[in-house]
Amino acid sequence: MTTENRFNLIDEPWIPIVDIGRVSLKDIFSHTHYRALGGNPVQKIAMTKLLLAIAQAASTPKDDEDWADLGANGLASNCLTYLDKWHERFWLYGEQPFLQMPAISPASIQNFGAVLAEIATGNTTVLTQTQIEKTLSDADKALLIIVLMGFGLGGKKTDNSIVLSKGYSGKTNDKGKPSTGKPGASIGFMGFLHNFLVGQSLVESLWLNVLTAEQLSQLHIYSTGLGTAPWELMPLGEDCDTAKNIQTSLMGRLIPLSRFCLLAEKGLHYSEGIAHQGYKESKVDPSISVDYSGKDPKVIWVDPERRPWRFLTALLSFLGQSSNTGFNCYHLSFGLKRARNQVNELGIWSGGLRVSSNAGEQYVSGSDDAVESLITLPQSVLGTFWFANLQLEMTDLDQLAKIVYSATLNYFKSQNMESKGQAGLASNLFWQLCERKFQDLVNVCDDTEQAQSLRKNFAGFANQAYDTFCAKDTARQLDAWAKNRPNLGKYLKDLHTHKEEATA
């Protein structure tokens, strides 16, 4: 390990920005016109959490009034002052390397490809060039460190034979041997779906998601409140007083330090870091949506076959008349209500990475993938009637997908052919086509006439999905196609009934 201070994250370009390229932390808060973060969904989540941690450390408002007075520009100015104060703690290399643990140097070194979820290692089949390990620049390594803090995959790649807190048994199995690493706090067992409010610029997006001191006092899940940014005070081990504070504070959910890392010349020393409780123990990131109204808590996982926009009604459950039940995401429920009076238009970004697990080893395989969606929410229509209509429309789209599935299934069954696979593909195609018009649906859910017009589009998508997989070239095919064609008449006539239900 080099003790020379080198590559300061405040000054050096390393953060991917849409339409711009790589920029520094100082650039982000100096150029408030930057639109959004670049990179893959996991990198976007990890970087958003880092930027929010900086924002919360620099300028946590007292309450919503203080938050409104602060504004996006005020937040950016305070962050620049903060970064200037803590400049010496943002060196990627040196005696105090950023978010790294020099004491973990006895741990074995993993090459960078082994800890990158998208890189094929071992006997994994390489399908595209993006799966081949490449030489990482210092900028790439900085981004990797941020990602690993919350998104390190569970498994044997962590060297858990190195324990920094004396007497700590969290890295030991029942037989007294080093255990496999636990999944990072931000990814969980299958891959949490993360959600953030999005404004017209990156700085405005950060401002929209900042939590106030008043809000933190209402969240009993963060018993120590805001906490201390880890670069201000790094833990000495897995179970020291600083580590315990990280486990119970907002800072600990933004930068969980789930991995203890130290960059080396050709890889990094890599071990499990601070272990966090999960959603079943009511410990969650403010970007994760959980439902505690039932007997067992439920969380929204990433599902590559169900794009994030399809979870919109679940994510916005708090807008309904029975807002005391259903899913809740703190960034959305706290931020959306106060944002209505501050911005004309905002959106919800949702994304994450789906992973598989086997015998404690996490990996990306089969249908696993990273997904993301961005839905714009016009503030003028965010009301109870609008939300009730959106729920009804989404319920009917679900029914439409089932009709497509059933019609395709029966088409192939009538010809004694394999049917379930084709029916599933037709249903998936229907949802892919619906995504093209979903934003339009969100925009007009308070206008029954425009919604009626859109129903013709969605009905057309149902027929298109059916026709794509159900050929009618031969007489036999034509007969099966005509007998099983989706009956969409009820869907096209139901809007007025739904209007009466929504207003009842």
C-alpha positions in Angstrom: 0.0 0.0 0.0 1.3 3.4 -0.9 1.3 6.1 1.9 1.5 8.9 -0.6 -1.7 11.0 -1.0 -2.8 10.5 -4.5 -6.0 10.9 -6.6 -8.3 13.1 -4.6 -12.0 12.4 -5.3 -12.9 16.0 -4.8 -10.6 17.2 -7.6 -10.2 14.3 -10.0 -12.8 13.3 -12.6 -14.2 9.9 -11.8 -18.0 10.2 -11.5 -19.9 9.4 -14.8 -22.5 12.0 -15.7 -25.0 11.8 -18.5 -24.0 13.9 -21.6 -20.8 15.1 -19.9 -18.5 12.2 -19.1 -16.4 11.9 -15.9 -16.4 14.7 -13.4 -15.2 15.3 -9.8 -17.2 15.8 -6.6 -16.4 19.5 -6.8 -17.8 19.6 -10.3 -21.1 18.1 -9.3 -21.8 20.8 -6.7 -20.3 23.6 -8.8 -22.1 22.9 -12.1 -25.7 22.6 -11.0 -27.0 22.1 -14.5 -25.7 18.5 -14.7 -28.8 16.4 -15.5 -28.2 12.9 -14.0 -25.6 10.3 -13.0 -24.4 7.9 -15.7 -23.2 4.3 -15.3 -25.2 1.1 -14.7 -28.1 1.0 -12.2 -26.0 -0.3 -9.3 -23.4 2.5 -9.8 -26.2 5.1 -10.0 -27.6 3.9 -6.7 -24.2 3.7 -4.9 -23.2 7.1 -6.2 -26.6 8.7 -5.2 -26.1 7.3 -1.7 -22.6 8.8 -1.5 -23.8 12.2 -2.7 -26.7 12.1 -0.3 -24.3 11.2 2.6 -22.2 14.2 1.7 -25.3 16.4 1.5 -26.7 15.2 4.8 -23.3 15.7 6.5 -23.0 19.2 5.0 -26.5 20.5 5.4 -29.2 18.5 7.1 -32.3 20.8 7.4 -34.2 21.1 10.7 -37.6 20.7 9.1 -39.5 21.0 5.8 -39.6 24.8 6.1 -35.8 24.9 6.6 -35.5 22.5 3.7 -37.5 24.7 1.4 -35.5 27.8 2.4 -32.2 25.9 1.7 -33.1 25.0 -1.9 -31.0 23.0 -4.4 -28.5 25.9 -4.8 -28.1 26.4 -1.1 -27.5 22.7 -0.7 -24.8 22.7 -3.4 -23.1 25.7 -1.8 -23.0 24.1 1.6 -21.6 20.8 0.1 -18.7 22.7 -1.5 -17.9 24.3 1.8 -18.0 20.9 3.4 -15.8 19.2 0.8 -13.2 22.0 1.2 -13.2 21.4 5.0 -12.7 17.6 4.6 -10.5 17.7 1.5 -7.7 15.6 3.1 -10.1 12.7 3.8 -11.0 12.1 0.1 -7.6 10.7 -1.1 -8.1 7.4 -2.9 -4.5 6.4 -1.9 -2.5 7.5 1.2 -2.4 6.9 4.9 -6.1 7.4 5.2 -7.5 6.0 1.9 -11.1 6.9 1.2 -13.5 4.3 2.7 -10.7 1.8 2.9 -9.2 -0.1 5.9 -5.4 -0.2 5.9 -5.6 -2.7 8.8 -7.3 -5.3 6.5 -4.0 -5.6 4.5 -3.3 -9.2 5.8 -6.5 -10.4 4.0 -5.9 -12.1 0.7 -6.1 -10.1 -2.6 -9.0 -10.6 -5.0 -8.6 -9.4 -8.5 -11.1 -6.7 -9.5 -13.1 -8.9 -11.8 -13.9 -11.3 -9.0 -15.8 -8.6 -7.1 -17.6 -7.1 -10.1 -21.0 -8.7 -10.5 -21.0 -8.1 -14.3 -17.7 -9.8 -14.9 -17.6 -13.5 -15.8 -15.0 -15.4 -13.7 -14.2 -19.0 -13.1 -16.1 -21.4 -15.4 -18.8 -18.8 -16.2 -19.6 -18.6 -19.9 -18.6 -15.2 -21.5 -21.5 -14.0 -23.7 -20.4 -10.4 -24.4 -17.3 -8.3 -24.3 -18.6 -6.4 -21.3 -18.2 -9.6 -19.2 -14.4 -9.7 -19.8 -12.3 -8.2 -17.0 -10.5 -5.0 -18.1 -7.7 -3.0 -16.6 -9.2 -0.4 -14.2 -8.2 3.2 -14.1 -8.0 5.1 -10.7 -11.4 6.5 -11.6 -12.8 3.0 -12.1 -11.3 1.9 -8.8 -12.8 4.8 -6.9 -16.3 3.9 -8.3 -15.7 0.3 -7.4 -15.0 1.1 -3.8 -18.2 3.1 -3.5 -20.2 0.2 -5.1 -18.7 -2.5 -2.8 -19.7 -0.6 0.4 -23.3 -1.7 -0.1 -23.4 -4.0 -3.1 -20.7 -6.6 -2.4 -22.1 -10.0 -3.3 -22.2 -12.7 -0.6 -19.9 -15.7 -0.8 -16.5 -17.1 -0.4 -14.6 -14.3 -2.1 -14.3 -12.3 1.2 -11.3 -13.4 3.3 -13.1 -13.7 6.7 -10.0 -15.2 8.4 -9.0 -11.6 9.2 -11.0 -10.1 12.1 -10.2 -6.6 13.3 -12.4 -6.5 16.4 -11.1 -8.8 19.1 -13.7 -11.4 20.2 -16.0 -10.6 17.2 -17.6 -13.9 16.0 -19.7 -12.5 13.1 -17.2 -13.7 10.5 -17.0 -17.3 12.0 -19.3 -20.2 11.3 -20.6 -22.8 13.8 -17.5 -24.9 13.3 -15.2 -22.0 14.3 -14.0 -21.5 10.7 -14.2 -18.4 8.6 -17.7 -18.0 7.3 -18.8 -17.0 3.8 -19.4 -13.3 3.4 -22.9 -11.9 3.9 -24.6 -9.9 1.1 -24.0 -6.2 1.2 -26.7 -4.2 3.1 -27.9 -2.5 -0.1 -28.5 -5.7 -2.1 -29.9 -8.2 0.3 -30.8 -11.8 -0.6 -32.2 -11.3 -4.2 -31.5 -7.6 -4.9 -33.5 -4.8 -3.4 -35.3 -2.3 -5.7 -34.1 1.2 -4.8 -36.1 4.4 -5.4 -35.3 8.0 -5.5 -37.1 11.2 -6.4 -35.7 12.9 -9.5 -35.7 16.6 -10.3 -34.6 18.6 -13.4 -31.0 18.4 -12.4 -28.7 16.1 -10.3 -28.4 18.7 -7.5 -32.1 19.2 -7.4 -32.6 15.4 -7.2 -30.3 15.3 -4.2 -32.1 18.1 -2.5 -35.5 16.4 -3.1 -34.2 13.2 -1.3 -32.5 14.9 1.7 -34.1 13.9 5.0 -34.7 16.6 7.7 -33.7 16.3 11.4 -37.5 16.3 12.2 -38.1 13.3 9.8 -35.1 11.4 11.3 -36.6 11.9 14.7 -39.7 10.2 13.5 -37.8 7.2 12.1 -37.1 4.9 15.1 -35.1 2.6 12.8 -32.2 5.0 13.0 -31.8 5.1 16.8 -28.7 7.3 16.6 -30.1 9.7 14.1 -28.0 11.1 11.3 -24.7 9.6 12.6 -21.2 10.6 11.5 -19.9 10.3 7.9 -17.4 7.4 7.8 -14.7 9.5 6.1 -14.8 11.8 9.1 -14.4 8.8 11.5 -13.7 5.4 10.1 -14.3 2.3 12.4 -11.4 0.4 13.8 -13.1 -2.9 13.3 -16.3 -4.8 12.7 -17.7 -4.3 16.2 -16.1 -1.2 17.6 -18.1 1.8 19.0 -17.9 3.6 15.6 -19.1 0.4 13.8 -22.1 0.2 16.2 -23.0 3.8 15.4 -22.9 3.0 11.7 -25.3 0.1 12.2 -27.9 2.4 13.8 -27.7 5.7 11.9 -28.8 7.1 8.5 -25.2 7.4 7.5 -24.8 3.7 8.0 -27.6 3.0 5.5 -26.2 5.4 2.9 -22.6 4.2 3.3 -22.9 0.8 5.2 -19.2 -0.3 4.9 -20.4 -3.9 4.4 -16.9 -4.6 3.0 -13.5 -3.8 4.4 -11.3 -3.1 1.4 -7.8 -1.9 0.6 -6.6 -1.2 -3.0 -3.5 -3.1 -4.1 -1.6 -2.9 -7.3 -3.5 -5.7 -9.1 -6.6 -6.1 -7.0 -7.8 -5.4 -3.5 -7.6 -6.9 0.0 -11.2 -7.9 0.6 -13.1 -9.0 3.7 -16.5 -8.7 5.2 -17.0 -5.4 7.0 -19.8 -4.2 9.2 -22.9 -6.5 9.4 -26.2 -4.8 9.3 -29.7 -6.0 10.3 -32.2 -6.4 7.4 -35.7 -5.4 6.7 -37.1 -8.2 8.8 -35.6 -6.5 11.8 -37.1 -3.2 10.5 -33.6 -1.9 9.4 -33.8 -0.6 5.8 -32.2 1.9 3.5 -34.5 4.9 3.0 -34.6 4.1 -0.7 -36.1 0.6 -0.2 -39.8 0.0 -0.1 -41.1 -2.3 2.6 -44.6 -3.3 3.8 -44.9 -3.9 7.5 -48.7 -4.1 7.7 -48.9 -7.9 7.5 -47.6 -10.7 9.7 -44.3 -10.8 7.9 -42.5 -7.8 6.4 -42.5 -7.7 2.6 -39.9 -5.9 0.4 -40.0 -5.1 -3.3 -37.2 -7.1 -5.0 -35.8 -6.4 -8.5 -37.6 -8.5 -11.1 -36.1 -8.4 -14.6 -39.3 -9.8 -16.0 -41.4 -7.1 -14.3 -39.9 -3.7 -15.1 -39.8 -1.2 -12.1 -42.5 1.0 -13.6 -45.0 -1.8 -13.0 -44.4 -1.3 -9.2 -45.5 2.3 -9.3 -48.8 1.9 -7.6 -47.2 -0.1 -4.8 -44.4 2.5 -4.4 -47.1 5.2 -4.1 -49.4 3.3 -1.7 -49.1 6.2 0.8 -51.2 8.4 -1.6 -54.2 6.1 -1.2 -57.0 6.6 1.3 -55.7 3.8 3.4 -52.2 5.1 3.6 -51.5 3.3 6.9 -51.1 0.0 5.0 -49.0 -1.1 2.1 -45.4 -0.4 0.9 -43.5 2.6 2.1 -40.2 4.1 0.9 -39.0 7.0 3.0 -37.4 8.9 0.2 -40.7 8.9 -1.6 -43.2 9.3 1.2 -41.3 12.1 2.9 -40.0 13.8 -0.3 -43.0 13.7 -2.5 -45.4 15.5 -0.2 -43.2 18.5 0.4 -41.9 18.6 -3.2 -45.4 19.3 -4.5 -45.2 23.0 -3.6 -41.6 23.4 -4.7 -41.3 22.0 -8.2 -43.5 21.8 -11.2 -42.5 18.3 -12.3 -40.5 15.5 -10.7 -40.0 11.8 -11.3 -39.4 8.5 -9.6 -36.3 6.6 -10.6 -36.3 2.9 -9.6 -33.6 0.3 -10.2 -31.3 -2.4 -8.9 -29.7 -5.7 -9.7 -31.3 -9.1 -9.4 -29.0 -11.9 -8.1 -29.2 -15.6 -7.4 -27.9 -17.5 -4.4 -26.7 -21.0 -3.9 -25.1 -22.4 -0.7 -24.3 -18.9 0.4 -22.7 -17.8 -2.9 -24.4 -14.9 -4.7 -24.0 -14.5 -8.5 -25.6 -13.0 -11.6 -26.9 -15.8 -13.8 -29.7 -16.9 -16.1 -32.4 -14.3 -16.2 -30.7 -12.1 -13.5 -30.1 -8.6 -14.7 -29.8 -4.9 -13.7 -33.0 -2.9 -14.4 -34.1 0.7 -14.1 -37.1 2.9 -15.0 -37.9 6.6 -14.8 -41.5 7.8 -14.5 -42.4 11.5 -14.5 -45.1 12.6 -12.1 -46.8 15.9 -13.0 -47.6 17.6 -9.6 -51.0 18.9 -10.8 -52.4 15.4 -10.8 -50.9 13.8 -7.7 -54.2 13.4 -5.8 -56.4 10.7 -4.4 -58.6 10.6 -7.5 -55.6 10.4 -9.8 -54.0 7.6 -7.8 -57.3 5.6 -7.5 -57.6 5.8 -11.3 -54.0 4.7 -11.8 -54.6 1.7 -9.5 -57.7 0.7 -11.5 -55.9 1.1 -14.8 -52.9 -1.0 -13.6 -55.3 -3.7 -12.3 -57.0 -3.8 -15.7 -53.6 -4.0 -17.5 -52.7 -7.0 -15.3 -56.0 -8.6 -16.3 -55.2 -7.8 -20.0 -51.8 -9.6 -19.6 -53.6 -12.6 -18.2 -56.0 -12.6 -21.2 -53.0 -12.5 -23.6 -51.4 -15.4 -21.7 -54.6 -17.5 -21.6 -55.4 -16.8 -25.3 -51.9 -17.8 -26.4 -51.9 -20.9 -24.2 -55.2 -22.1 -25.6 -54.0 -21.4 -29.2 -51.1 -23.8 -28.8 -53.0 -26.3 -26.7 -55.6 -26.6 -29.4 -52.9 -27.8 -31.8 -51.3 -30.1 -29.2 -48.1 -28.0 -29.0 -46.0 -26.8 -26.1 -47.9 -23.8 -24.8 -46.6 -22.4 -21.5 -43.4 -21.0 -22.8 -45.0 -19.3 -25.7 -47.8 -17.9 -23.5 -45.2 -16.4 -21.1 -43.3 -14.8 -24.0 -46.5 -13.3 -25.4 -47.4 -11.9 -22.0 -43.9 -10.4 -21.6 -44.1 -8.8 -25.0 -47.4 -7.2 -24.1 -45.8 -5.6 -21.0 -42.8 -4.4 -23.1 -45.2 -2.7 -25.6 -47.2 -1.2 -22.7 -44.1 0.6 -21.4 -44.2 2.8 -24.5 -47.4 4.4 -23.4 -47.2 4.1 -19.6 -45.9 7.6 -19.1 -48.9 8.9 -21.1 -51.2 6.9 -18.8 -49.6 8.4 -15.7 -50.1 11.9 -17.2 -53.9 11.5 -17.9 -55.2 9.4 -15.1 -57.3 12.3 -14.0 -58.9 12.7 -17.4 -61.3 9.9 -18.2 -61.7 10.8 -21.9 -57.9 10.7 -22.5 -57.6 7.5 -20.5 -60.4 5.9 -22.7 -58.4 6.8 -25.8 -55.2 5.2 -24.4 -57.1 2.0 -23.7 -57.4 1.5 -27.4 -53.6 1.5 -27.5 -53.2 -1.0 -24.8 -55.8 -3.3 -26.4 -53.9 -3.0 -29.6 -50.7 -4.1 -27.7 -52.6 -7.2 -26.5 -53.6 -8.1 -30.0 -50.1 -7.4 -31.3 -48.5 -9.7 -28.7 -51.0 -12.5 -29.5 -50.5 -12.1 -33.2 -46.7 -12.2 -32.9 -46.7 -15.6 -31.3 -49.8 -17.1 -32.8 -49.4 -17.6 -36.6 -52.3 -17.9 -39.0 -50.6 -19.2 -42.1 -52.3 -22.5 -42.5 -56.0 -23.4 -42.3 -55.5 -25.2 -39.0 -53.6 -22.2 -37.5 -56.2 -19.7 -38.8 -58.9 -21.7 -37.1 -57.0 -21.8 -33.8 -56.1 -18.2 -34.1 -59.8 -17.1 -34.7 -61.2 -19.3 -31.9 -58.7 -18.1 -29.2 -58.2 -14.5 -30.2 -58.3 -12.2 -27.0 -61.7 -10.9 -26.2 -61.1 -7.2 -25.2 -64.6 -5.8 -25.4 -65.1 -5.7 -21.6 -61.7 -3.9 -21.1 -62.7 -1.2 -23.6 -66.1 -0.6 -22.0 -65.1 -0.7 -18.3 -63.7 2.8 -18.0 -66.9 4.6 -17.0 -67.6 1.9 -14.4 -64.1 2.5 -12.9 -64.8 6.2 -12.8 -67.8 5.7 -10.7 -65.8 3.3 -8.3 -63.0 5.8 -8.0 -65.3 8.7 -7.0 -67.5 6.6 -4.7 
